[in-house]
Amino acid sequence: MSVPEKSAGGFDTRAIHAGQAFDPTTGAVIPPVYLTSTYVQDGIGGLRNGYEYSRGGNPTRTALETQLAALEGGIRGLSFASGLAAEDALLRTVLRPGDHVVIGNDVYGGTHRLIRRIFGEWGVTHSTVDTSDVAAVEAAIELGTTKVLWVETPSNPLMKISDIAALAEVGHEAGLVTVVDNTFASPALQQPISLGADVIVHSTTKYLGGHSDVIGGALVFAAGQEELAERVEFTQFAAGAVSGPFDAFLTSRGIKTLGIRMQRHSSNAHAIAERLVGHPGVARVLYPGLPTHPGHELAARQMSGFGGMISIELAGGAAAARRFAESTRVFQLAESLGGVESLVNYPSEMTHASVRGTEAEVPESIVRLSVGIEDVDDLLADIDQALAAL
Ligand SMILES: *Cc1c(COP(=O)(O)O)cnc(C)c1O
């Protein structure tokens, strides 16, 4: 019997098959979950397929890492216990005291906190800039000292769009590592490696897992970054923030429906964004799918869909934003995003509370929606009743 090439084909075929070959012993369609910490050796040092101890390697994690690399078009995927654990392993490997990072002024609050509070203590400095402004990024780079350019697009929570291809070119000229956090778009809608990015970061907790039932993170390396991938793999092993086998299984399972979920997230979000536009209580709707969004044309070029995230600026400021966030019923009030269920978040006191008072502070009039894949009519009715309560 011939085994099909598991990493070939279109995006959905790779999402379902890469790394997910059936079990050769029983024919089980789904590869087993290897709930084991260690592996019997055939004599001292006689390892079966290289497996020795599950911090160093576990077949369920290997299956996920193969799937991740195939999704992003990279040469290597690494899976971690959380998105921030993945970021930490990458930054720890690349940065030394005295180095400098250029980071978007509108990134995930926890990323900013990690660089400012943890790496800051170790003598790493950073500049926050609007990465949708390529000239501002160029100006912030200190040649020879800046080692990492950190880009998040669409950004969180202001939904700014940054030009990945242009930024990667700037990064390459400066000899630094260009990192793209692809959590918001997911590889179903945006392929940063094909645009020149060196390393992709994910919180797989979000769209990749897709069901709000597991915390996880990932790194994927572009061709040409083999040496860096090996060094980060050593950090993963030596520092140990790996994903456990059951978490890896849940993430692999979620990934198989990523393509179809992102279509529905995008179409539901588009309908809601259009409903919100023009309502007197809404000052601005930040959704890259709207032609009025300043990043719309760029998003249409570098993304194949506009995704499920919307931010809204309420005309009535903080009080109205809080009232809206506490009035929705189908949209549940919670941090996080990317699951099948719709969530509403008040960034300035929830996801982005850690950046209050810093240069990355989020306005108090902003509410963020993670639009799920429920029936769109139910979501629209929920938005209507929350707007009526303003
Ligand atoms: C959630 C998130 C992270 C951090 O991931 P965790 O899995 O929570 O550690 C990083 N980047 C973005 C864009 C996120 O939304």
The ligand as a Gaussian input file, in Angstrom:
#p B3LYP/6-31G(d) Opt

LIG

0 1
 C       -3.141000      35.453000      23.000000
 C       -2.089000      36.045000      22.165000
 C       -0.728000      35.819000      22.439000
 C       -0.255000      35.051000      23.666000
 O       -0.613000      33.718000      23.594000
 P       -0.947000      32.795000      24.887000
 O       -1.326000      31.502000      24.262000
 O       -2.064000      33.461000      25.626000
 O        0.296000      32.729000      25.703000
 C        0.198000      36.346000      21.569000
 N       -0.170000      37.085000      20.487000
 C       -1.469000      37.331000      20.203000
 C       -1.815000      38.120000      19.005000
 C       -2.478000      36.819000      21.034000
 O       -3.746000      37.094000      20.745000

